[in-house]
Amino acid sequence: MFTDSHCHLNRLDLTKYDGQLSGAIAAMKEANVTRAMAIMCDFAEYDEIANIVSTYGDKTLNLGMSVGIHPCEDISVLQSATVERLIKTADADHVWAIGETGLDYYWSTENKKEQQASLARHIHASQSLKKPLVVHMRDAKEDTLDILKAEGAEHGIIHCFTEDWETAKRALDLGFYISFSGIVSFKSAQMIQDAAKNMPKDRILIETDSPYLAPVPKRGRPNEPAYVPYVARYLAEMYGCSSEEVGAMTAKNFENLLAQYH
């Protein structure tokens, strides 16, 4: 039913599950989360995430992963993401997407050029493999959208969307899907809520970005994929439908994203 389009399964706070990832996986199934994409931020994480995907993915929980370097990584790590290395690492069937890549000027503006160059290389790998791009965009919307357009990127996700409707529309015009996290449920998130209200229903995704950004009513606690139905519930109240309908709609959208070139 529910698809968590962006979660960090190797970084979850497993305290309440006695340190066992199996507990979080069981909670996902109990919450009717039937698919999730585990996001990679550094090549050092690849083996661990791939092992999680192969160990816990089954008929009731479809798991895949992404391959990419987060823009907040050190310059040397950003530079390690050559197009060739990304393609080689991401060629396997269990890798669904390229990323998390993008631009983040909130934490650092000293490495802008390296972030921009890394994003361009991820775009090229995405185009070569015909797999969607997972884009992180924080305090850098103009440069991000400019690079996506200049490099011909037209297949991917703007994840954890935190901008206004005009920005969403520009991303939609490029061909991207927009993914909403628990932030959309925060009282302070009026701008994001307004964007969500205007979204074409066939281009919306939902995510947790767990272990970060738990949605209301779990805000302030460690986030986990089992909480993605709360994001669906908030959007359902906005759209005047059931959370199950939002779950089915966003799950179908994710399928369409993955099938875009296949």
C-alpha positions as CSV (number, residue, x, y, z in Angstrom):
1,M,0.0,0.0,0.0
2,F,2.4,2.7,1.2
3,T,5.7,3.5,-0.5
4,D,8.5,5.3,1.4
5,S,10.4,6.9,-1.5
6,H,13.3,8.0,0.7
7,C,14.7,6.5,3.9
8,H,18.1,5.8,5.4
9,L,17.6,2.2,6.6
10,N,21.2,2.0,7.7
11,R,20.9,5.0,10.0
12,L,17.7,4.3,11.9
13,D,17.6,4.8,15.7
14,L,16.8,1.2,16.7
15,T,16.7,1.8,20.5
16,K,13.1,0.8,20.8
17,Y,13.8,-2.4,18.8
18,D,16.7,-3.5,21.0
19,G,19.1,-2.5,18.3
20,Q,17.5,-4.9,15.8
21,L,16.7,-3.6,12.3
22,S,14.3,-6.6,12.1
23,G,12.0,-4.7,14.5
24,A,11.8,-1.7,12.3
25,I,11.1,-3.9,9.3
26,A,8.3,-5.6,11.2
27,A,6.9,-2.2,12.1
28,M,6.9,-1.2,8.4
29,K,4.9,-4.3,7.5
30,E,2.5,-3.7,10.4
31,A,1.9,-0.1,9.1
32,N,1.2,-1.5,5.6
33,V,4.4,-0.1,4.1
34,T,5.0,-2.4,1.2
35,R,7.9,-0.7,-0.6
36,A,10.8,1.6,0.4
37,M,13.9,3.0,-1.3
38,A,17.0,3.0,1.0
39,I,19.2,6.0,0.2
40,M,22.9,6.0,-0.1
41,C,25.0,9.1,0.7
42,D,28.6,7.8,0.5
43,F,30.2,4.9,-1.3
44,A,31.3,3.6,2.1
45,E,27.6,2.8,2.8
46,Y,27.0,0.7,-0.3
47,D,27.7,-2.7,1.1
48,E,25.7,-2.2,4.2
49,I,22.6,-0.9,2.4
50,A,22.8,-3.6,-0.3
51,N,22.9,-6.2,2.4
52,I,19.8,-4.7,4.1
53,V,18.0,-4.8,0.8
54,S,18.9,-8.4,0.1
55,T,18.3,-9.6,3.6
56,Y,14.9,-7.9,4.3
57,G,13.3,-7.5,0.9
58,D,10.6,-10.2,0.3
59,K,7.2,-10.7,-1.2
60,T,5.5,-8.4,1.4
61,L,8.2,-5.7,1.4
62,N,9.8,-4.6,-1.8
63,L,13.2,-2.9,-1.0
64,G,15.6,-1.2,-3.4
65,M,18.3,1.4,-3.0
66,S,20.0,4.4,-4.6
67,V,23.6,5.0,-5.3
68,G,25.1,8.5,-4.9
69,I,27.0,11.0,-2.9
70,H,25.3,13.6,-0.7
71,P,26.3,17.2,-1.4
72,C,27.3,17.7,2.3
73,E,30.1,15.1,2.0
74,D,33.7,16.2,2.0
75,I,35.2,17.5,-1.2
76,S,37.3,14.4,-1.7
77,V,34.2,12.2,-1.4
78,L,32.3,14.4,-3.8
79,Q,35.1,14.1,-6.3
80,S,35.2,10.3,-5.9
81,A,31.8,10.1,-7.6
82,T,33.0,9.9,-11.2
83,V,30.4,9.1,-13.8
84,E,32.1,5.8,-14.5
85,R,32.1,4.8,-10.8
86,L,28.5,5.8,-10.3
87,I,27.4,3.8,-13.4
88,K,29.4,0.7,-12.4
89,T,28.1,0.8,-8.8
90,A,24.5,1.5,-9.8
91,D,24.1,-0.9,-12.6
92,A,22.5,-3.7,-10.6
93,D,18.8,-4.4,-10.5
94,H,18.4,-3.7,-6.8
95,V,19.6,-0.1,-7.4
96,W,16.6,1.9,-8.4
97,A,18.0,5.4,-8.6
98,I,21.0,7.7,-8.7
99,G,21.5,9.9,-5.6
100,E,21.1,11.4,-3.1
101,T,22.8,14.2,-5.0
102,G,22.1,17.9,-5.3
103,L,23.1,21.1,-3.8
104,D,23.1,22.2,-0.1
105,Y,24.3,25.8,0.6
106,Y,22.7,25.8,4.1
107,W,25.7,23.8,5.6
108,S,28.4,25.0,3.3
109,T,29.0,27.4,0.5
110,E,32.8,26.9,0.4
111,N,32.5,23.9,-1.9
112,K,29.8,25.1,-4.3
113,K,31.8,24.3,-7.4
114,E,32.5,20.7,-6.2
115,Q,28.8,20.2,-5.3
116,Q,27.7,21.5,-8.7
117,A,30.2,19.3,-10.6
118,S,29.1,16.3,-8.6
119,L,25.4,17.0,-9.4
120,A,26.2,17.2,-13.1
121,R,28.1,13.8,-13.0
122,H,25.1,12.2,-11.2
123,I,22.8,13.5,-13.9
124,H,25.0,12.0,-16.6
125,A,25.1,8.6,-14.7
126,S,21.3,8.8,-14.4
127,Q,20.9,9.4,-18.1
128,S,23.3,6.6,-19.0
129,L,21.5,4.0,-16.8
130,K,18.0,5.4,-17.4
131,K,17.4,5.5,-13.7
132,P,15.8,8.4,-11.8
133,L,17.8,11.0,-10.1
134,V,17.2,11.7,-6.3
135,V,17.8,15.4,-5.7
136,H,18.5,17.2,-2.4
137,M,17.9,20.9,-2.7
138,R,18.5,23.2,0.3
139,D,19.1,27.0,0.1
140,A,20.1,26.4,-3.5
141,K,17.0,26.2,-5.6
142,E,18.1,28.5,-8.4
143,D,21.5,26.8,-9.0
144,T,19.9,23.3,-8.6
145,L,17.1,24.0,-11.2
146,D,19.6,25.7,-13.5
147,I,21.9,22.7,-13.5
148,L,19.1,20.2,-14.0
149,K,17.9,22.2,-17.0
150,A,21.3,22.8,-18.5
151,E,22.3,19.1,-18.2
152,G,19.0,17.9,-19.6
153,A,17.8,16.1,-16.5
154,E,14.2,15.1,-16.8
155,H,13.7,12.0,-14.8
156,G,13.8,12.0,-11.0
157,I,12.6,13.2,-7.6
158,I,13.0,16.5,-5.7
159,H,13.1,14.8,-2.4
160,C,11.9,16.3,1.0
161,F,10.4,19.3,-0.8
162,T,10.7,22.5,1.2
163,E,10.1,25.2,-1.3
164,D,7.1,27.1,-2.7
165,W,4.7,26.3,-5.5
166,E,6.5,28.3,-8.1
167,T,9.7,26.2,-7.5
168,A,7.7,23.0,-7.6
169,K,6.2,24.0,-10.9
170,R,9.6,24.6,-12.4
171,A,10.7,21.2,-11.3
172,L,7.5,19.6,-12.6
173,D,8.1,21.4,-16.0
174,L,11.5,19.7,-16.2
175,G,9.8,16.3,-15.7
176,F,10.5,15.7,-12.0
177,Y,8.3,14.2,-9.3
178,I,7.9,16.1,-5.9
179,S,8.3,14.1,-2.7
180,F,6.8,15.4,0.6
181,S,8.2,14.4,3.9
182,G,6.9,14.9,7.5
183,I,7.8,18.6,7.2
184,V,4.5,19.1,5.3
185,S,2.6,18.3,8.5
186,F,4.4,21.0,10.6
187,K,2.3,24.1,11.5
188,S,5.2,26.3,10.3
189,A,5.1,24.7,6.8
190,Q,2.4,26.8,5.1
191,M,4.5,27.5,2.0
192,I,5.1,23.7,1.5
193,Q,1.4,23.0,2.2
194,D,0.4,25.5,-0.4
195,A,2.6,23.8,-2.9
196,A,1.2,20.4,-2.0
197,K,-2.4,21.7,-2.6
198,N,-1.5,22.8,-6.2
199,M,0.3,19.6,-7.1
200,P,-0.9,17.4,-10.0
201,K,-1.9,14.2,-8.3
202,D,0.2,12.0,-10.6
203,R,3.5,13.6,-9.7
204,I,3.4,13.4,-5.9
205,L,5.5,11.0,-3.8
206,I,5.8,10.6,0.0
207,E,8.7,9.8,2.2
208,T,10.1,9.8,5.7
209,D,13.7,10.7,5.2
210,S,14.1,8.7,8.3
211,P,15.6,8.8,10.8
212,Y,15.1,12.6,10.4
213,L,12.0,14.8,10.3
214,A,9.3,12.7,11.9
215,P,5.8,13.8,11.0
216,V,3.1,15.0,13.3
217,P,2.1,13.3,15.7
218,K,5.6,11.8,16.0
219,R,7.5,15.1,15.6
220,G,10.6,15.3,17.8
221,R,11.1,11.5,17.9
222,P,13.4,9.4,15.7
223,N,11.7,8.9,12.4
224,E,11.2,5.5,10.7
225,P,9.6,4.2,7.6
226,A,6.6,2.9,9.5
227,Y,5.6,6.6,9.9
228,V,5.1,7.3,6.2
229,P,1.4,6.7,6.5
230,Y,1.2,9.8,8.7
231,V,2.5,11.9,5.8
232,A,-0.2,10.3,3.6
233,R,-2.8,11.1,6.3
234,Y,-1.9,14.7,6.3
235,L,-2.1,15.0,2.5
236,A,-5.4,13.1,2.6
237,E,-7.0,15.6,4.9
238,M,-5.8,18.4,2.5
239,Y,-7.2,16.6,-0.5
240,G,-10.4,15.4,1.1
241,C,-9.8,11.7,0.6
242,S,-8.5,8.7,2.7
243,S,-4.9,8.1,3.6
244,E,-5.2,4.8,1.8
245,E,-6.1,6.6,-1.4
246,V,-3.1,8.8,-1.0
247,G,-1.0,5.7,-0.3
248,A,-2.2,4.0,-3.4
249,M,-1.8,7.1,-5.6
250,T,1.7,7.8,-4.5
251,A,2.7,4.1,-4.8
252,K,1.4,4.1,-8.4
253,N,3.4,7.3,-9.0
254,F,6.6,5.7,-7.7
255,E,6.0,2.7,-10.0
256,N,5.5,5.0,-12.9
257,L,8.8,6.8,-12.0
258,L,10.7,3.6,-12.0
259,A,9.1,2.4,-15.2
260,Q,9.6,5.6,-17.1
261,Y,12.4,4.3,-19.3
262,H,11.5,0.6,-19.1
